[in-house]
Amino acid sequence: MFQNTISIHPWLNFPQITQKCDLAEVIMEFCKRESANIKDGDILCIASKIVSKSQELFIDLNTIQPSELALRIHHKVSRKDPRIIQLIINQTGDLAGKRLQISHNFIGGWLPNGLFLTSAGVDKVDENTAIILPKDCDEIAEQIEEKLYEKTGKRVAIVITDSDGRIDKKGATQIAVGLYGINGLRKTQSDRKTSIETICDMLAASAGLLMGQRGNMIPIVTIRGFEYEFDRDATIKDAVN
């Protein structure tokens, strides 16, 4: 089916999240204050960073003791703080390091939910602080959507996004790490074959055009006009091998 015009709208002046809070409530308060209009069928792409901050998932690196494995990896990837490397190992759930991929200056890790992310989703905030991803971004996406529906009566989809690098390319892109209300995959059928697209990552990358990297202060973007069926059962695992 031909897709109508899609528009992407940044949430400018969204408040900084610095401590534990009800993110859905903050979103609702912002909508009231800024007269932001949420419509049925909108897709809200939300940066994982503010989700993690709202869950207070900060890690004091002074509490992290690097293992021998972390120190060995640090010798290979010296730009990485060994405490961060240990935190990456911890996030994979395998202290033996079998869920890591290391190549030159790249460290990637498979999370327990099957996602593969640069640094296993660990970000260094400052010299002695890091922030990690929530264990279940799907659950948080559902909580946000259900609260928005309760307050507005509008059904929207939520895609939680994170910046991620690739081992074969420079720079970063945006990918989906959690979702609710929209299937992460889109199947298209032709006479000869069925194609499957990772639509959740396409939406995340589209939002990334306006979100940018840290410092841009645009943690939420609305994608409007994209046709999809609301799906309560969809999870990010549907898009994971």
C-alpha positions as CSV (number, residue, x, y, z in Angstrom):
1,M,0.0,0.0,0.0
2,F,1.2,3.5,-0.8
3,Q,2.4,5.3,2.3
4,N,1.1,8.9,2.7
5,T,3.4,11.7,3.7
6,I,5.2,11.2,7.0
7,S,6.2,14.2,9.2
8,I,8.6,14.3,12.1
9,H,8.1,16.8,14.9
10,P,10.7,17.5,17.6
11,W,9.7,18.2,21.2
12,L,11.6,21.4,21.8
13,N,12.2,22.7,25.3
14,F,11.5,19.3,26.9
15,P,12.7,19.5,30.6
16,Q,15.9,17.9,31.6
17,I,15.5,14.7,33.5
18,T,18.1,14.6,36.3
19,Q,16.6,12.2,38.8
20,K,14.0,9.4,39.3
21,C,10.6,10.4,38.1
22,D,7.4,9.3,36.5
23,L,8.4,9.9,32.8
24,A,4.8,9.5,31.6
25,E,3.7,12.2,34.0
26,V,6.5,14.5,32.9
27,I,5.4,14.0,29.3
28,M,1.8,14.8,30.1
29,E,2.8,18.0,32.0
30,F,4.9,19.1,29.1
31,C,2.0,18.5,26.7
32,K,-0.3,20.6,28.8
33,R,2.2,23.4,29.3
34,E,3.3,23.6,25.6
35,S,-0.1,22.8,24.2
36,A,1.5,19.8,22.4
37,N,-1.0,17.8,20.5
38,I,-1.0,14.0,20.6
39,K,-3.0,12.3,17.9
40,D,-4.3,8.8,17.4
41,G,-1.7,6.8,15.5
42,D,1.3,9.0,16.4
43,I,4.6,7.3,17.1
44,L,6.6,8.8,20.0
45,C,10.3,8.1,19.7
46,I,11.9,8.5,23.2
47,A,15.7,8.6,23.8
48,S,16.8,5.8,26.1
49,K,18.9,8.3,28.0
50,I,15.9,10.1,29.6
51,V,14.3,6.7,30.3
52,S,17.4,5.6,32.1
53,K,17.6,8.9,34.0
54,S,14.0,8.6,35.0
55,Q,14.8,5.2,36.4
56,E,18.0,6.6,38.1
57,L,20.2,4.0,36.5
58,F,23.4,5.9,37.2
59,I,26.4,3.8,38.2
60,D,29.2,5.2,40.4
61,L,32.3,3.9,38.7
62,N,34.2,4.1,42.0
63,T,32.1,1.1,43.1
64,I,33.2,-1.0,40.1
65,Q,36.3,-3.2,40.5
66,P,37.7,-4.3,37.1
67,S,38.3,-8.1,36.8
68,E,41.3,-9.6,35.2
69,L,39.2,-10.0,32.0
70,A,38.3,-6.3,32.0
71,L,42.0,-5.4,32.4
72,R,43.0,-7.7,29.6
73,I,40.4,-6.1,27.3
74,H,41.6,-2.7,28.4
75,H,45.1,-3.6,27.1
76,K,43.5,-4.2,23.7
77,V,41.1,-1.2,23.8
78,S,43.1,1.3,25.8
79,R,40.7,4.2,25.2
80,K,38.0,2.4,27.3
81,D,38.1,2.9,31.1
82,P,38.6,-0.6,32.6
83,R,35.7,0.1,35.0
84,I,33.4,0.8,31.9
85,I,34.6,-2.5,30.4
86,Q,33.7,-4.3,33.6
87,L,30.3,-2.7,33.5
88,I,29.9,-3.8,29.9
89,I,30.7,-7.3,30.9
90,N,28.2,-7.1,33.7
91,Q,25.4,-5.9,31.4
92,T,25.8,-8.9,29.2
93,G,25.1,-11.2,32.1
94,D,28.1,-13.4,31.3
95,L,31.1,-12.6,33.5
96,A,33.3,-14.9,31.3
97,G,33.0,-12.4,28.5
98,K,31.5,-14.9,26.0
99,R,28.8,-12.4,25.0
100,L,31.3,-9.7,23.9
101,Q,32.7,-8.9,20.5
102,I,36.0,-7.0,20.5
103,S,37.7,-5.7,17.4
104,H,40.4,-2.9,17.3
105,N,38.7,0.0,19.2
106,F,35.2,-1.6,19.2
107,I,33.5,-3.4,22.1
108,G,30.0,-4.7,21.6
109,G,27.9,-6.9,23.7
110,W,24.8,-9.0,23.6
111,L,22.3,-8.1,26.3
112,P,20.2,-10.9,27.9
113,N,17.2,-9.9,25.7
114,G,19.2,-10.6,22.5
115,L,20.0,-7.1,21.5
116,F,23.6,-6.4,20.4
117,L,24.8,-2.9,21.2
118,T,28.0,-1.0,21.2
119,S,29.4,-1.1,24.8
120,A,26.3,-3.2,25.7
121,G,24.4,0.1,26.0
122,V,26.7,1.6,28.6
123,D,27.4,5.3,28.4
124,K,30.0,7.2,30.4
125,V,28.5,10.4,31.8
126,D,31.6,11.9,33.4
127,E,34.9,10.8,34.9
128,N,33.3,8.7,37.6
129,T,29.7,8.1,36.5
130,A,28.1,5.8,33.8
131,I,24.5,5.2,32.9
132,I,23.0,1.9,31.8
133,L,19.9,0.8,29.9
134,P,16.8,-0.4,31.7
135,K,16.4,-4.2,31.8
136,D,13.1,-4.1,30.1
137,C,12.5,-1.1,27.8
138,D,9.3,-2.8,26.4
139,E,7.7,-2.7,29.8
140,I,8.6,1.0,30.2
141,A,7.2,1.8,26.7
142,E,4.0,0.1,27.6
143,Q,3.7,2.0,30.9
144,I,4.2,5.3,29.1
145,E,1.7,4.5,26.4
146,E,-1.0,3.2,28.8
147,K,-0.7,6.3,30.9
148,L,-0.9,8.6,27.9
149,Y,-4.0,6.7,26.7
150,E,-5.6,7.0,30.2
151,K,-5.0,10.8,30.2
152,T,-5.7,11.6,26.5
153,G,-7.8,8.8,25.1
154,K,-5.3,8.7,22.2
155,R,-3.6,5.5,21.1
156,V,0.0,6.0,20.1
157,A,3.0,3.7,19.6
158,I,6.2,4.1,21.7
159,V,9.7,3.4,20.4
160,I,12.6,3.8,22.8
161,T,15.7,4.6,20.9
162,D,19.5,4.5,21.6
163,S,22.5,5.7,19.6
164,D,24.6,2.8,18.4
165,G,27.8,2.4,16.4
166,R,28.7,-0.2,13.8
167,I,31.9,-2.1,13.6
168,D,32.1,-1.5,9.9
169,K,31.2,2.2,9.8
170,K,32.3,5.4,11.5
171,G,29.9,7.4,13.6
172,A,26.6,6.4,15.1
173,T,23.0,5.9,14.2
174,Q,19.7,5.5,16.2
175,I,18.1,2.1,16.8
176,A,15.2,0.8,18.7
177,V,15.8,-0.9,22.1
178,G,12.2,-1.1,23.2
179,L,8.7,-0.6,21.9
180,Y,5.0,-0.9,22.5
181,G,2.0,-0.6,20.2
182,I,3.8,-1.3,16.9
183,N,5.4,-4.4,15.5
184,G,9.1,-4.0,15.1
185,L,9.0,-5.7,11.7
186,R,7.1,-5.0,8.5
187,K,6.5,-7.6,5.9
188,T,5.9,-6.8,2.3
189,Q,4.7,-9.3,-0.2
190,S,5.3,-9.3,-4.0
191,D,4.7,-12.0,-6.6
192,R,8.2,-13.4,-6.2
193,K,9.2,-12.9,-2.5
194,T,8.4,-11.7,0.9
195,S,10.6,-8.9,2.3
196,I,11.0,-8.2,6.0
197,E,12.1,-4.8,7.2
198,T,13.2,-3.8,10.7
199,I,10.7,-0.9,10.8
200,C,11.4,-0.1,14.4
201,D,15.0,0.8,13.5
202,M,13.9,2.8,10.5
203,L,11.6,4.8,12.7
204,A,14.4,5.3,15.3
205,A,16.9,6.4,12.7
206,S,14.3,8.9,11.3
207,A,13.8,10.3,14.7
208,G,17.6,10.5,15.1
209,L,17.7,13.1,12.3
210,L,16.2,15.6,14.8
211,M,17.3,14.2,18.1
212,G,21.0,14.2,17.3
213,Q,23.6,13.2,19.8
214,R,23.9,14.3,23.5
215,G,23.6,18.0,24.0
216,N,20.9,18.6,21.4
217,M,18.2,18.5,24.1
218,I,15.6,16.9,21.8
219,P,14.9,13.6,23.6
220,I,11.4,13.0,22.1
221,V,10.2,13.1,18.6
222,T,6.8,12.5,17.1
223,I,6.5,10.6,13.8
224,R,3.1,11.3,12.3
225,G,1.4,9.8,9.2
226,F,3.1,6.4,9.3
227,E,0.5,3.7,8.8
228,Y,0.5,0.8,11.2
229,E,-1.8,-1.4,13.2
230,F,-1.8,-0.9,17.0
231,D,-0.3,-4.1,18.5
232,R,-0.4,-4.6,22.3
233,D,1.7,-7.8,22.0
234,A,4.6,-6.4,20.1
235,T,8.0,-6.4,21.8
236,I,11.5,-5.7,20.6
237,K,12.2,-9.4,20.8
238,D,10.1,-9.8,17.7
239,A,12.9,-8.1,15.7
240,V,15.8,-10.0,17.4
241,N,17.4,-13.1,15.8
